[in-house]
Amino acid sequence: MSYSLRIQDLFDKKHFKEAKILAGHGGVLNAIKWVHILESKEIGTFIKGNELVLTTGIQLTQEKTLFEFVEQLISKEAAGLCIEFGEHIQTVPSNVIELANLNNLPIIVFKEIVPFIEITQEIHSMIINQQYEMIKRLENYSQEINKLTLKITHYEHILMRLYKYLNINVAFNIDGQQPSFFPNEKQHMYMKLRDKYEKNNERKHFAKCEVNILEESYGEVCIFTENRTINEFELLVLDRTVTALSQYLLRSLYIEEKQNIYSRVLLESWLNGSFEESVITSFLQEQSFHTLVDCSYFVLIDHIKNSKKEYDLNYYKLYSRNIFENKGFVIFLLEEKQRLIYIIADIYGYDTKKRIVDCIEKIKNFRKNNNYIDLNVTSAVGQIVNDYKLVHQSFETAQDTLLIRQNAHQLSYFYEDLYLHQLILQMQKNKAIMDLAKNYLYPLYEYDAKNNGNLIETLQVYLQCNCLKNETAKKLFIVRQTLYHRLTKIESLIGTDYMLPPKRLAVELMLLATQDHFQFKDLEKLSL
């Protein structure tokens, strides 16, 4: 049922029994949304579209004026024009008839006086009754489709119900996948009508509605037909169906996320490098993307700091997965205490780092704007590897990157961008090197601790400024005389040879390695 009054439906009514269509026969299926009595030659803002206009032509007696009036109706997409022949208009000029025929604007003429008020009341009553019936039927459909989502085991049942209810072709296009069709033999028609929709904005035979999950696009449902024009009721049914489908998919994905523990052992062995190659290969080939064996991989770690608030991370994980998948990645997710570990395959293989940053920033904004605003997360990306068998290397480097970024959130997310910091980290892991550095710098740290001094900071800035005293003093906000005094003190504590090229490099590295690790307890230990 169309739930729209059309021009051709008027001729069953008593006031239209003697009326004739003088022009615009091609527009008899035009929908009427309202009736407007208009006796002005200037339409202005009176007409919004799809109105049936009634007139006696009191200001349209001139041929030119009537022609311009019809032009305005066409530009405003009026449904039709009814003219009462009588004192003001007795005929419609041929050029007006030609214009109406060309643009499918029906011109209906009454050869006798008719009560416009009664016509208006009757048509308005019909429109209102139809709207009421449409809302009632739409509400019944909504209840039916919502109940259906609680019984079914696959989303296809929802789309099949839409197809049978409207008797119209349906396509479901999940982002990054081939469309599914209901019925399954209309792919050619779908491509043809979609092409017209996108290129020529042809909306009569094709309509679509986006499926959103957690504020992100998941796909779209399309309805299409060549046999008739898609009407307002069908668009509303499509919208209600997509709402129910989105809720069903969100619920299904949430349950799937909770049940994903079965692959935990396999993912752990993959990360640790203790896997059997045949097992991982079979696992990847079983996925929907068979190219996973040949693409590059990386590991991303989200470290979540302790919080007083308990969080259900399933929606957060679901949103993160959706974001990455929309950017051409495939995710395998492992949850540990305070850590989410993502093994990520790059399907697209281009602009990888830019796409990763886009995903991380989107997820960060999601935390700010939703229930995870207090969730303190540090993200780190390991080395990007070209072989899935090297994922354990990416995992190891992701953990190193995380150690660095936990103390310096302003640094890059990527292992590849942190050359100097990775070198310092390896130094910090070596006890012998750290003992050497702490012993050498001990006099400076001890002096600063006991005298509230700034010798360590002064030495760092001095070396960063390539030993230019004037620039160093400016950066430290001190006068040159104070700088000279501090440099003299440094030389007295560690010697004058720290500026020699081989030793200067070692001193810079030792300063970087010890600045976050040299605590006062170390001073006490070294002084024994």
C-alpha positions in Angstrom: 0.0 0.0 0.0 1.4 3.4 -1.0 -0.3 5.6 1.6 -0.2 8.5 -0.8 -3.0 10.2 -2.6 -2.3 10.6 -6.4 -3.9 12.8 -9.1 -5.6 9.8 -10.7 -7.3 9.0 -7.4 -9.3 12.3 -7.5 -11.6 11.2 -10.3 -13.5 8.8 -8.1 -14.6 11.8 -6.0 -18.0 13.5 -6.6 -16.5 17.0 -7.3 -14.2 15.5 -10.0 -16.8 13.4 -11.9 -17.1 16.0 -14.6 -13.5 17.3 -14.5 -11.1 16.8 -17.4 -7.3 16.5 -17.6 -6.4 19.1 -20.2 -2.6 18.6 -20.1 0.1 16.7 -18.2 -1.3 13.2 -18.5 2.2 11.8 -17.7 1.9 13.2 -14.1 -1.3 11.3 -13.0 0.8 9.4 -10.5 2.1 12.6 -8.9 1.5 12.3 -5.1 -0.6 15.0 -3.4 0.6 16.0 0.1 -1.7 19.0 0.5 -4.3 21.3 -1.2 -3.8 25.0 -1.7 -6.3 27.6 -3.0 -4.2 30.2 -4.7 -5.5 33.4 -6.4 -2.2 35.3 -6.6 0.0 35.3 -9.7 3.1 35.3 -7.5 3.6 31.9 -5.7 6.5 33.0 -3.5 6.8 30.8 -0.5 3.2 29.5 -0.6 4.1 26.3 -2.4 6.6 23.8 -0.9 6.1 20.9 -3.2 3.5 18.2 -4.0 0.5 20.5 -3.5 -2.6 20.4 -5.6 -3.3 24.0 -6.5 -6.9 25.3 -7.0 -7.6 28.6 -8.7 -10.3 30.6 -10.5 -7.7 32.6 -12.3 -8.7 36.0 -11.1 -5.2 37.3 -11.7 -4.3 34.9 -14.5 -6.4 36.3 -17.3 -3.4 37.2 -19.5 -1.7 34.4 -21.5 1.8 35.5 -20.4 0.7 35.7 -16.7 -0.8 32.2 -16.8 2.3 30.8 -18.5 4.6 32.3 -15.9 2.3 31.0 -13.1 2.6 27.4 -14.5 6.3 27.8 -14.8 6.5 28.7 -11.1 4.4 25.6 -10.2 6.7 23.4 -12.1 9.8 24.9 -10.5 8.2 24.3 -7.0 7.3 20.7 -8.0 3.5 21.1 -7.5 1.5 17.9 -7.9 -1.1 19.5 -10.2 -3.2 22.6 -11.1 -7.1 22.7 -11.0 -8.6 25.6 -12.9 -12.3 26.6 -12.7 -13.5 27.9 -16.1 -15.8 30.8 -15.7 -15.7 34.6 -15.5 -11.9 34.9 -15.5 -10.6 32.0 -17.6 -12.5 30.2 -20.3 -9.6 28.4 -22.1 -6.0 27.4 -21.5 -3.5 28.6 -24.2 -1.7 26.0 -26.3 1.8 27.1 -25.1 0.7 26.5 -21.5 -0.6 23.1 -22.4 2.6 22.3 -24.2 4.6 23.4 -21.1 2.5 21.3 -18.8 2.8 18.2 -21.1 6.6 18.7 -21.3 7.0 18.7 -17.5 4.2 16.2 -16.6 2.2 18.8 -14.6 -1.5 17.8 -14.8 -3.9 20.6 -15.5 -7.4 19.7 -14.5 -10.3 21.9 -15.6 -13.8 22.3 -14.1 -16.3 23.6 -16.7 -18.8 24.4 -14.0 -18.5 26.2 -10.6 -17.3 23.8 -7.9 -17.0 24.4 -4.1 -13.2 24.7 -3.5 -13.7 24.6 0.3 -15.5 21.2 0.1 -12.8 19.8 -2.2 -10.1 21.0 0.2 -11.8 19.5 3.2 -12.4 16.1 1.4 -8.8 15.8 0.2 -7.3 16.9 3.5 -9.5 14.3 5.3 -8.2 11.6 2.9 -4.6 12.6 3.4 -4.9 12.8 7.2 -6.6 9.4 7.3 -4.0 7.9 5.1 -1.2 9.3 7.3 -2.9 7.9 10.4 -3.2 4.5 8.8 0.4 4.6 7.7 1.6 5.5 11.2 -0.5 2.7 12.7 0.8 0.1 10.3 4.4 1.4 10.7 4.1 1.0 14.4 2.8 -2.6 14.0 5.7 -3.4 11.7 8.3 -1.9 14.2 6.9 -4.1 17.0 7.0 -7.1 14.8 10.6 -6.6 13.6 11.8 -5.9 17.1 10.2 -9.2 18.4 11.8 -11.0 15.4 15.3 -9.9 16.5 14.9 -11.8 19.7 14.1 -15.0 18.0 16.4 -15.3 15.0 20.0 -16.6 14.8 21.1 -14.6 11.8 20.6 -11.0 10.5 19.4 -12.4 7.1 16.0 -13.2 8.7 15.5 -9.4 9.2 16.3 -8.5 5.6 14.1 -11.4 4.3 11.2 -10.0 6.3 11.8 -6.5 4.8 11.8 -8.1 1.3 8.5 -10.0 1.9 6.8 -7.1 3.7 7.4 -4.5 0.9 7.7 -7.0 -2.0 10.8 -5.1 -3.0 14.4 -6.1 -3.7 16.8 -5.7 -0.8 20.7 -5.5 -0.7 22.9 -5.5 2.4 26.3 -4.1 1.9 28.7 -4.6 4.9 31.7 -2.3 4.6 34.6 -4.0 2.8 32.5 -7.0 1.7 30.4 -8.0 -1.3 26.6 -7.2 -1.0 24.1 -9.8 0.0 20.8 -9.8 -2.0 17.2 -10.8 -1.2 16.2 -12.4 -3.5 19.6 -13.5 -4.7 19.2 -13.0 -8.4 18.9 -9.2 -8.7 22.6 -8.1 -8.7 22.5 -6.7 -12.2 19.5 -4.5 -11.5 21.1 -3.4 -8.3 24.3 -2.2 -10.0 22.3 -0.4 -12.8 20.0 1.5 -10.4 22.7 2.3 -7.9 24.7 3.8 -10.7 21.8 6.1 -11.7 21.3 7.0 -8.0 24.9 8.0 -7.5 25.6 9.7 -10.9 22.2 11.3 -11.7 20.7 11.5 -8.2 17.8 9.3 -9.5 15.9 8.4 -6.3 12.7 7.0 -7.7 13.8 3.4 -7.9 16.7 3.2 -5.4 17.0 4.1 -1.7 19.6 3.3 1.0 19.9 3.7 4.7 23.2 3.5 6.6 23.7 0.9 9.4 25.6 2.5 12.3 27.1 0.7 15.3 28.5 2.7 18.1 28.4 5.9 16.0 30.4 4.3 13.2 29.4 3.1 9.8 29.0 -0.7 9.6 27.3 -0.9 6.2 24.1 0.0 4.4 20.7 -1.5 3.5 19.4 -0.7 0.0 15.9 -1.2 -1.5 15.4 -1.1 -5.3 12.9 -1.8 -8.0 12.3 -1.0 -11.7 8.6 -1.6 -11.5 7.4 1.4 -9.5 8.5 4.5 -7.5 9.7 4.0 -4.0 7.2 5.8 -1.7 7.4 7.5 1.7 6.0 4.6 3.6 8.6 2.2 2.2 11.4 4.6 3.2 10.0 4.7 6.7 9.9 0.9 6.8 13.5 0.8 5.6 14.5 3.1 8.4 12.8 1.1 11.1 14.3 -2.1 9.7 17.8 -0.7 9.8 17.3 0.5 13.4 16.3 -3.1 14.4 19.2 -4.5 12.3 21.7 -2.2 14.0 20.5 -3.3 17.5 20.7 -7.0 16.5 24.2 -6.7 15.1 25.5 -4.7 18.1 24.0 -7.4 20.4 25.5 -10.2 18.3 28.9 -8.6 18.1 28.9 -7.9 21.8 28.2 -11.6 22.5 30.8 -12.7 20.0 33.4 -10.4 21.6 32.7 -12.0 25.0 33.0 -15.5 23.5 36.3 -14.8 21.7 38.3 -16.5 24.5 38.5 -19.8 22.6 41.4 -18.4 20.5 43.3 -17.1 23.5 45.8 -20.0 23.6 46.5 -19.7 19.9 47.0 -16.0 20.0 49.3 -16.2 23.0 51.5 -18.8 21.3 51.6 -16.5 18.2 52.7 -13.5 20.2 55.4 -15.5 22.1 56.8 -17.1 18.9 56.1 -20.6 20.2 53.4 -21.5 17.6 53.3 -24.3 15.0 53.4 -22.6 11.6 50.7 -25.0 10.1 48.3 -24.1 12.9 48.6 -20.3 12.4 48.4 -20.7 8.6 45.2 -22.8 8.9 43.8 -20.3 11.3 44.4 -17.4 9.0 43.0 -19.2 5.9 39.8 -19.9 7.8 39.2 -16.2 8.2 36.9 -14.3 5.7 40.0 -12.6 4.2 42.1 -15.3 2.5 44.9 -12.7 1.9 45.9 -12.7 5.5 48.7 -15.1 4.9 50.5 -12.6 2.5 50.0 -9.2 4.2 52.1 -7.2 6.7 51.4 -7.3 10.5 52.0 -5.3 13.6 51.1 -5.5 17.3 49.4 -2.6 19.1 49.2 -2.5 22.9 46.7 -0.4 24.8 47.9 -0.2 28.4 45.0 0.7 30.8 46.0 2.3 34.1 44.2 1.2 37.3 41.0 3.0 37.9 38.6 3.0 40.8 35.7 2.6 38.3 34.9 -0.8 36.9 34.6 -0.8 33.1 32.9 -3.2 30.8 35.4 -3.1 27.9 33.4 -5.2 25.5 31.8 -2.1 23.8 35.1 -0.4 23.8 36.8 -3.4 22.1 33.9 -3.6 19.7 34.2 0.0 18.7 38.0 -0.3 18.4 37.6 -3.3 16.1 35.1 -1.5 14.0 37.4 1.6 13.6 40.3 -0.5 12.5 38.3 -2.7 10.1 36.9 0.4 8.4 40.5 1.5 7.7 41.4 -1.7 6.0 42.8 -3.7 9.0 41.9 -7.1 10.4 42.2 -7.5 14.1 42.8 -10.4 16.5 42.4 -9.2 20.0 43.8 -10.6 23.3 42.8 -9.1 26.6 45.1 -9.3 29.6 45.0 -7.5 33.0 45.4 -3.8 32.3 46.3 -4.5 28.6 44.5 -5.0 25.3 46.9 -6.6 22.8 45.9 -6.2 19.1 47.5 -8.4 16.4 46.6 -6.4 13.3 46.9 -7.4 9.6 47.1 -4.6 7.0 44.9 -5.6 4.1 45.4 -2.3 2.1 49.2 -2.1 2.5 49.6 1.7 1.9 49.8 4.8 4.2 49.9 2.3 7.0 51.2 4.6 9.7 48.8 7.4 8.8 45.8 5.0 8.9 47.0 3.7 12.3 47.2 7.2 13.8 43.7 8.0 12.4 42.3 4.9 14.2 44.1 5.7 17.5 42.9 9.3 17.5 39.3 8.3 16.7 39.3 5.8 19.5 40.8 8.5 21.8 37.9 10.8 20.9 35.5 8.0 21.5 36.8 7.7 25.1 36.5 11.4 25.7 32.9 11.6 24.4 31.5 8.5 25.9 31.4 6.5 29.1 35.2 5.8 29.0 36.2 9.4 29.7 38.2 8.4 32.8 39.9 5.5 31.1 43.6 6.3 31.1 45.1 4.5 28.1 48.6 4.5 26.6 49.0 3.1 23.1 52.2 1.7 21.6 52.8 0.2 18.1 55.5 -2.4 17.5 57.6 -3.0 14.5 55.7 -3.5 11.2 56.7 -6.9 9.8 56.1 -8.4 6.4 55.5 -12.0 7.6 52.9 -13.3 10.0 55.6 -15.6 11.4 57.4 -12.5 12.7 54.5 -11.2 14.8 56.4 -12.1 18.0 59.1 -9.5 17.0 56.4 -6.8 16.7 55.1 -7.8 20.1 58.5 -7.5 21.7 59.1 -4.1 20.2 55.6 -2.9 21.1 56.3 -3.7 24.7 59.5 -1.6 24.5 57.7 1.2 22.8 55.1 1.1 25.6 57.8 1.4 28.3 59.1 4.5 26.6 55.7 6.1 26.0 54.5 5.6 29.5 57.0 8.2 30.6 56.7 10.4 27.6 53.2 10.5 26.0 54.2 13.2 23.6 56.5 10.7 21.7 55.4 8.8 18.5 53.3 5.7 18.8 55.7 3.8 16.6 58.8 1.8 17.4 60.4 2.8 14.1 60.3 6.5 15.2 62.0 6.1 18.6 65.6 5.2 17.6 67.4 7.1 20.3 64.9 6.1 23.0 65.1 2.4 22.0 68.9 2.7 22.3 68.5 4.2 25.8 66.0 1.5 26.8 68.4 -1.2 25.9 71.1 0.5 28.0 68.7 0.7 30.9 68.1 -3.1 30.6 71.8 -3.8 30.9 72.8 -3.7 34.6 76.5 -3.3 34.0 76.1 -0.3 31.7 73.6 1.3 34.2 76.0 0.8 37.1 78.8 2.4 35.0 76.6 5.4 34.2 75.4 5.9 37.8 78.9 5.6 39.2 80.3 8.2 36.7 77.4 10.7 37.3 77.1 10.0 41.0 79.0 13.1 42.1 76.6 15.4 40.1 73.4 13.7 41.4 74.7 13.7 44.9 75.6 17.4 44.8 72.2 18.3 43.4 70.4 16.2 46.0 72.3 17.7 48.9 72.5 21.3 47.7 69.2 21.6 45.7 71.5 22.3 42.8 71.0 22.2 39.0 74.3 20.6 37.8 72.6 17.7 35.9 70.2 20.0 34.1 73.0 22.5 33.3 75.2 19.7 31.8 72.3 18.4 29.7 71.4 21.8 28.3 75.1 22.7 27.8 75.6 19.6 25.6 72.3 20.1 23.7 73.5 23.7 22.8 76.8 22.3 21.4 78.6 23.9 24.4 77.6 27.5 23.3 77.6 29.3 26.7 75.5 32.3 25.7 72.7 30.1 24.2 72.9 27.7 27.3 72.5 30.6 29.7 69.4 31.9 27.8 67.8 28.5 27.9 68.5 28.1 31.6 67.3 31.7 32.3 70.6 32.4 34.2 73.4 35.0 33.7 76.6 33.9 32.1 78.5 34.3 35.4 76.3 31.7 37.1 76.8 29.3 34.2 80.6 29.7 34.5 80.3 28.9 38.2 78.3 25.7 37.5 80.5 24.5 34.7 83.6 24.9 37.0 81.8 22.9 39.6 81.0 20.1 37.1 84.6 19.9 36.0 85.7 19.6 39.6 83.4 16.7 40.2 83.7 14.6 37.0 86.9 16.0 35.4 87.6 18.3 32.5 87.8 15.6 29.8 84.0 15.1 29.5 84.0 17.4 26.4 86.4 15.1 24.4 84.5 13.7 21.4 84.4 10.0 22.4 83.5 10.7 26.0 81.0 13.5 25.3 78.8 11.0 23.3 79.0 8.6 26.2 78.1 11.3 28.7 75.0 12.4 26.7 73.8 8.8 26.6 74.4 8.2 30.3 72.4 11.4 31.2 69.5 10.2 29.1 69.7 6.7 30.5 69.8 7.8 34.2 67.4 10.8 34.3 64.3 8.7 35.1 66.1 5.9 37.0 68.5 7.7 39.4 66.6 8.0 42.7 67.9 9.2 46.0 68.1 5.6 47.3 70.6 5.0 44.5 72.8 7.8 46.0 72.7 6.1 49.4 73.5 2.7 47.9 76.4 4.1 45.9 77.8 6.0 48.8 78.3 2.9 50.9 
